[in-house]
């Protein structure tokens, strides 16, 4: 039967190898964590930019819609004025022809 010293000598290389593998795993985990943090920043920045772009487009669309409504209102008023003008001209012509 091996002595306690011999058993300890047998365990030391195994423990050393396990600790080395644990260090490698910890380093890999740290690298992956750093990549995940970097990816999180990139995704967050992209989403912020996309959100800003969407907000800009919605604002511009709203302004264009409001502008179109004003143009249509102006066009309607202009048509009414033109129709009134023609009606006055026709009335004047009819009066002169009498």
N, C-alpha and C positions, 0 to 999 in steps of 0.2 A: 504494500500500500504506500502511495506517495506521501511524502511529508507535507505539512502545510506550506513550507517554502516552495516545494516542487509544484504543488497545485497552484500557488500564486504565480509562479514562473510560467505555468501553462496558460493561465488566464490573462496575463498581461498583454501578450500579442493580440488575443481576441478582443480584449477591451480597447486596446489601442486602435485596432482596425475599425471597430464599431464607432469609436469617437471620430476617427478620420472621415468615415462615411457620413456621420452626423454633421460634421463641419461642412462637407461638400453639399449635403442636402440643405443645410441652413443658408449657404451661399447661393444656391439655386433659388431657394424661396425668396431671398432678399432681391435677387435680380428680377424674378417674376413680379414681386411686389412693386419694384421700381418701375417696371414696364407698365403694370396696371395703373399706377399713379399717373404716369406720363400719358397713357391712353385716356384716362379719365379727364385730364386737363384738355387734351385735344378734342374729345367728344363734347365736353362742356363748352369750350370755345366755339366749336362748330354749331352747336345748338343755339348759343347766344347770337352768333352771326345770322343764322337762319331765322331766328325769331325776330331780330332787328329787320332783316330783309322783308319778312312777311308783314311786319308792322308798317314798314315804309310802303309796300305795295298796297296794303289795305287803305292807308291814308290817301295815297295817290288815287286809288280807285274811287274813294268817297269824294275827293275833290273833283274828279272828272265827272262823276255822276251829278254832283251839285251844279257844276258848270254846264253840263248838258241840259239839266232842268231849266237853268236860267236862259240858255239859248233858245230852248223850245218855247218858253214863256215869251221871250222877246219876239220870236218868230210869229207866235199867235197874235201878239199885239200889233206887229207890223202888218199882218194880213188884215186885221180889223181896220187899221188905218187906211190901207190901200183900198179895201172894199168901201169904206166910207167916202174916200176920195172919188172913186169911180161912181158911187151913188150920187155924189154932189155934181159931178160932171154930167152924168146922164140927166139929172134933174135940170141943170142949166141948159143943156141941149134941148130938152123937151120944152122948156119955157121959151126958148128962142124960136123954136119951130112953130109955136102956136100963133 
